[in-house]
Amino acid sequence: MLTDALLDRFLGELEPLAPVAAWAHGSLAGGDYQEGRSDLDLIAVLPGPLTPGTVWRVAKLHARLRAEPLAGQLHCTYLTPDRADDVDRRHLTWAHQQLFKRPVSPVTRRELHAFGRVLHGQTPAALLPPVPDRELADFVVRDQRDFWRPALDEAPLWTRDVWVDLGMITFARAGVTVRDGRLISKREALELLPGLGAPVEVVEDIRRRRYDDSAPPPTDAWAARRAGLTRGYLGPAIDELVTAYG
């Protein structure tokens, strides 16, 4: 399996940095992983401190992986034990073929506690504090209100598959999280969306592209229609969610 080969290569390249732990989260850990479509979401905990020299070694590590199939979908955030519990801190991250900094969100932290896959070393529970339900709910509502709702005003974005897929799925997952305190898979989110009033043809389009290797790419006409249906649904749906739980 290409995914296993890439993970083995990644862990081998990581070994000279003496990692304290390496974990997988997202669909790779929680199920519903689709090789070639899903991202490989990883966290590595290094002894620290992350000096400029360490950052350079991390960059070289990922450069050596670039020839591997699926390497472009491998995303990894680098923590250190002394700062892993800081929920607001922005940590060194490799994603989309570049290095930058971002926080480890409450959703990611909850995933790690609930079903994180230990690839090396210590468990998430040994290094990360648990995420209270209120903190998790506040985060997903804020994400819907401050990121996804304004993004609906950017009409050209919604002709792209990734915005439609993530916008719809993230909304369905957010609703379950704020109501029940649970995290659900993308497959479960797709099953819920028609019952939430989402346009069935959009949901089926997402399902085909995610699970059917023979699904053709959308035509320009369908992409434009799909964008209108998605934006028309998500705007009021997000407003209702924020009003109820914000």
N, C-alpha and C positions, 0 to 999 in steps of 0.2 A: 504494500500500500504506500503510495507516494507520501501521504501524511506522516506515517510512522517513520519513513526514511528521513524526512525533513526534520522531524523532532529529534531523532537520534543524532543527526548531524549538528543540529543546533546545540544540544546538550554537550556534545563533544567539543564544539567550539567554545562553549561557555566555561568548560571545566578549568582552564587556566586562570579564570577570574575568581575561583574558589567560591562558587555560589553557596549561600546558606540554604536556599530553597528555590525551586522552580515549579510553577503551577500553571495549569490551563483553566480557563473559565469560558463563558459563552457556550455556544453550541458544541464545541469540541469536548467540553466536560459534561454538559447537561443533557446531551442527546440531540438528535435532529441535525447532526453535522452532515453537510453535503460536500464531499471532496470536489474541489475545483470551483465551488460556489461560495462556501462559507469561509470566513476569516479564521485564522488560527490565533486565538486571543490568549496571550501568555503574560505571566508576571515572573520576573526573576528578582530574587533578593540577594544583593551582593554585600560583602562585609562592610564596605564603606571605609572612608568617605569616598564619594564619587569625584575624584580629582579630574583635572583636564586630561591627564594621562589615561584614566579609566574611561572617560568619554571617548577618547580616540580609539581605545581598544574595542569598545562596544561598536563603534562605527566600522572598524575594520572587520569585526566578526560578521556583521550583517553584509558587508561588501563581499566577503568570501562565500556567503550563502546565495548570492544573487543568481548563480547559474542553476540552482536547484529548482525543479518544478514546484510550484506553489509558493516560492519564497516571497513573492509580492503580496501574498495574503497573510504572511506571518507578522503579527504585531506584538511587541513586547514592551512592557513598562518595567523600569528598573527601580527597585526600592532598596533602602538600607534598614537594618533592624531598628536603629535609633529613631528613625523618622517615619516608619511604616504606619504608625497610628495617627499621623497628622492628616485629617481628612481634607484639609484645604490646600495642602502643599502640592505644588506641581512637580512631578517626577519625570526624570529622563525617560523618553519613550521613542521607540522606533516604530513607525507606521507609515504607510504610503511611500516607502522608499526614502524616508528622511528622518532625521532626529529632531525632536522638539520636546517641550515639557507640557504635561497635563496632569490633573489630579486623577486619583483612582476613585471613581464615583461610588456612592453608596450602593448602587445596583451591582457593580462589580464586586465590591466587598461582600455583599450578601450572597452573591453567586459563589464566591470562594468558600464561604462558611457552609452554604447549603449543599453544594455538590462539586466544589473545586477538585480538580484531578491533580494529585501530587506527582510531579515528574521527577523530583529530586528533593531530598532533604526534609526539612521540617514542614509541618502542616500549617495551613492558614490560621487555624485556631491558636497555634503557638505564638504567632507573631502579630496578628491583627485583632483589634477589639471587635466584638459583635456590633451589628448595626441595628439600633432600635427601630421598631416598626414606624414610629412617628417620623424619624429622620428619613427613612426610606420613602415614605409616602410624600413628605414635603419635597423631596428631591424630584420625584417623577412628576408631580404636579407643576413644579417650577420649570422643569424641562419642557413640558407641554405648553405652558403659558409663555415662557420667555424665548424658547428656541423654535418649536414647531409651529406655533400659531403665527408669529411674524413671518416665518418662511413661506407661509401660504400666499403672501402678497407678491412673492417672486415667481410669477407664473412660468417663466421658461424652465425653472428647475424641475417642475412637475411633469415635463415631457420625458424625463429620464427615469429609467427603471428603478434605480437605486432610491430615489426620493419617494416614489410611489410605494415601493416595498417597505422601506423603513418607516415612512410616515404612518402607513396603515397598521403595520405590525406593532410599532412602538405604542401607538394609541391604545390598541387592544390590550397590550401587556400592562400599560399604565393603569387602566381601569381595574384590572384584577388585583394589581398590587395595592392600590389605595383602598379597595373594598375589603380584600381578604388577607393582605399582607403576604401574598404569594408571588413567586416569580414563575412564569410559564414559558414554554418553548415557542418558537416561531410557528411550528405546526399547530400547536394549541391555539395560538392567536388567530390563525387563519380560520380555524374551525369556529371560533367565537364571532368573528366579524359579521357574517350575515345576520345573526341574531341581534346584533347591535345596530342594525339598519344600514350597514355598509353596502354599496352597490355590488351586487353579486358578480357581475361581469368583471369588475376590477379584481375582486378576490380570486376568481377563477383564473384570471390572467397571471396573478402573482403565483398561484399554486402551480400552474403549468410550467412557468419559467423556472421555478425552484425545484420541481420534482420530475419534470419530463425533459429528458435530454434532447428529444426531437422537436421541442416547441420552437417555432420560428420566431425571429425577432419581430417586435411590433412594427406595423406600418406607420408612416407619419400621420395618417388620418386617425388611426386608433390611438396613437400616443397623445394626440391633441385632445381627442374625446375623453380618453382615460384621465388626462390631467384635469379637465373640467369636472368630471365626476368625483375624482378624489378630493379636489379642493372644495367642491360644493358640499361634500360629506364632512370632511374633517373640520372645517371652520366651525359650524354649529356644534359638532360633537365635542371638540376641545373646549369651547366656551361653556358647555353644559358641565363637563367634568371639572373645570376650574371653579365654576360657581358652586358646585356641590362640595368640593373637597379643598379648595384653595384657602 
